[in-house]
Amino acid sequence: MKKLLLVLLLVSVVSCSGDDEIDADFFECTVDFVQFVDDENAIVRFETTLGDETNYHYGRYTYAVDGDDYVKFIRYS
């Protein structure tokens, strides 16, 4: 009985140790921050992650305000 319990314990420890691997196909894109330059222009920094590699991308956008909402983000150089 002790041998069976030890084998089960060993198998459970070994099978749980592989959970820390990063999926190579994992992709995520989030807005890191928005800086409002003036009443019509904003700079947006995006954080993109593919697998275990993270990169940052900046864009300059124009926008309009409709009540409490920011609308019509258009990218320009």
C-alpha positions in Angstrom: 0.0 0.0 0.0 2.9 2.4 0.8 4.4 1.8 -2.6 1.1 2.6 -4.4 0.7 5.8 -2.4 4.3 6.8 -3.2 3.8 6.1 -6.9 0.6 8.2 -6.9 2.2 11.0 -5.1 5.2 11.0 -7.5 2.9 10.9 -10.6 0.8 13.9 -9.3 3.9 16.0 -8.5 5.4 15.3 -12.0 2.1 15.9 -13.8 1.6 19.3 -12.1 5.1 20.6 -12.7 4.4 21.3 -16.5 1.8 24.0 -15.9 4.3 26.9 -16.0 4.9 26.6 -19.8 3.9 29.6 -22.0 1.7 28.8 -24.9 3.6 29.9 -28.1 0.3 30.8 -29.8 -0.8 33.1 -27.0 -1.6 36.6 -28.3 -2.8 39.6 -26.4 -3.1 43.3 -27.3 -3.9 45.9 -24.7 -3.9 49.7 -24.5 -1.1 50.5 -22.1 -1.9 54.3 -21.9 -3.5 57.2 -23.7 -2.0 60.7 -23.6 -4.4 63.4 -24.7 -2.2 66.0 -26.4 -5.0 68.6 -27.0 -8.8 68.7 -27.6 -8.5 66.6 -30.8 -5.3 64.6 -30.6 -4.1 61.7 -28.5 -1.1 59.3 -28.4 -1.9 55.7 -27.7 0.6 53.1 -26.6 -0.4 49.5 -27.3 1.3 46.5 -25.6 1.3 43.3 -27.7 2.3 39.9 -26.4 2.9 36.9 -28.6 4.1 33.8 -26.7 6.6 35.1 -24.3 7.7 38.2 -26.3 6.2 41.6 -25.5 6.4 44.7 -27.8 5.1 48.3 -27.6 3.6 50.3 -30.4 2.7 54.0 -30.4 0.1 55.7 -32.6 -1.1 59.2 -32.9 -4.9 59.5 -33.3 -7.5 62.3 -33.7 -10.8 62.0 -31.8 -14.1 63.7 -31.1 -16.1 63.9 -27.9 -19.8 62.9 -27.9 -21.2 63.6 -24.5 -19.0 61.6 -22.1 -17.7 59.3 -24.9 -14.6 59.6 -27.0 -15.4 58.6 -30.6 -13.9 58.5 -34.1 -10.3 57.6 -33.3 -8.5 58.0 -36.6 -4.8 57.2 -36.9 -2.5 59.6 -38.6 1.2 60.1 -38.8 
